[in-house]
């Protein structure tokens, strides 16, 4: 080995170890930076085939070995990150469903005087009291008050449900806008990363930002990532490509503020709607599911219950006689059969207009027979449970959403711990690496010092 080889090996070693120290220092500095992926420098041996001034490799063609940087890379596991994004998407969807349905559960809550089941029970109790005291003006007045309370409760729930739907639409619109911004950002980062690689200097900071952007996007919708070093990341949602290379497809929101049309999220101008399925789908998927299925389903059930109340109460009320001797009259307006429109019939002008007694078959009332009022009271056995079941079904969905959120959060935490093991920065490990690298740097410097001393000695002999 020539003296020149010593200089070459020593200088190569200094440069390689310096690269390692730079990477380690960067890791330590960014240990708490969100989305940062640990940098790693891999070294490999290098052949040094140069000869000295007065020596040659000889017949055996012996070469000395130095060291150089083999790779400088971000340490990441794409499969783990994909699993983490999927868990986060499911957690966000369950949390959003639980939040919205929790508000609805509060509005439908049983066990309070203002609940729908309590208002229904109050109406039927009032008719039961009327059956026992058909001539009591106070009982009749109280019954009218309970009837108005019931219509008010239906109207309040309809209004709350409408407002909740409107708020969910607004939240969905905001999330769609945010998702489009993130999609455009990924496409822009793809271009930036490609340009950096083409220039020979990979932009790892931009790659960290891209991974973090996709993580944020996964909260909103279930994003799948295909990695392509030539075109950057390709993102798909529900099988539709939303980012490919430097191009992105924005989401569009259709059917808002129009009760006759289902609210849908479509991919650009394709006319293809995002179908989130029965669960998961991120916040956008949860909101699309709530607006397209859950909330309309609750609204239909509420309207159906109001329609049943109108139809069944009117059916019994028409068979009875009021205190004015009139019969065949409705108690509720038969043309208004939804929760938002249910109201007393115009024929009910006062307590005396409430029918309570049966007829004798000849068009005359039988004061001793209060079966019409009692029959209406007996409707409680079928109608009140419907209100209770409506609230219970929403409560069950809230519990299911909470369980799903908890399960997805636990899975996400486990995956994140694995990601940190692979890609995270351990300060203790990095400090240990830095000490080793400092020692290696010092050793390489001593090789150069020794080579210089040998050179000086040879030159002094030559003189």
Secondary structure, 3 states (H helix, E strand, C coil): CCHHHHHHHHHHHHHHHHHHHHHHHHHHHCCCCCCCCCEEEEEEEEEECCCCCCCCCCCCCCCEEEEEEEEEEECCCHHHHHHHHHHHHHHHHHHHHHHHHHHHHHHHCCCCCCCHHHHHHHHHHHHHHHHHCCCCHHHHHHHHHHHHHHHHHHHHHHHHHHHHHHHHHHHHHHHHHHHHHHHHHHHHHHHHHHHHHHCCCCCHHHHHHHHHHHHHHHHHCCCEEEEECCCEEEEEECCEEEEECCEECCEEEECCCCCCCCCEEEECCCCCECCCCCCCCHHHHHHHHHHHHHHHHHHHHHHHHHHHHHHHHHHHHCCCECCCCCECCCCECCCCCCCCCCCECCCCCCHHHCCCEEECCCCCEECCCCHHHHHHHHCHHHHHHHHHHHHHHHHHHHHHHHHHHHHHHHHHHHHHHHHHHHHCCCHHHHHHHHHHHHHHHHHHHHHHHHHHHHHHHHHHHHC
